[in-house]
Amino acid sequence: MGCLESGTHCTVMRLGGGINMRTILIASALISLASCNGADGFDQYASVKIAVRDVLKDPDSAQFKDLSPCGGDSNVIQGKVNAKNGFGGYTGFTDFIYADGRVGMPGDENYIALINICTEKVKAHTARLVNSMSPELRDEFQSSQSDK
């Protein structure tokens, strides 16, 4: 079946149920974009990166790595950021924690409070994992921890 668009001739191939090839191509492109993570697509940590950039001297220079939820809680994120300082040189990757809309980096007032939140999340997650173990494996794990 042919159609006229902007004075040019195009062909639309109809498939069963009134779906055409153009619809399938658009849907495929959207699905491909939605499954991306990183600079070319959707980023699950975008809001975290924005908050971290807001506390940097040169936000546009920010490089991120090792972002992950603390103890499996997606509301508390830990990671590393590298950015340029006031002299224009990169400082090296520095730890950060994001929770409750706040960013904590070593040396600032939020860091200790956010480290404690992250630590509690990790402890709770570890306790859930240990409790899900078989009794034999749990005993072995707990004895290995008491040796440290």
QUIQUI-V188045 format. One line per field, one symbol per residue. psi: psi as a letter, one per 40 degrees, with the letter a starting at -180 (. if undefined). burial: + if it has 16 or more other ideal C-beta (glycine too) atoms within 10 Angstrom, else -. A space follows every 10 residues. Layout:
psi=???
burial=???
This chain:
psi=hiihhfeihi hhhhiieehi dddddddddd ddddeihade aiheeddddd ddddeidgde ehhiifhiih feheehhiai ihiiaeeeii eihiiihhif eihhiheidd dddddddddd dddddddddd deiidddddd dddddee.
burial=---------- ---------- ---------- ---------- ----+--++- +++-++---- +--+--+-++ +-+--++++- +-++------ -----++++- -++++----+ +--++-++-- ++-------- ---------- --------
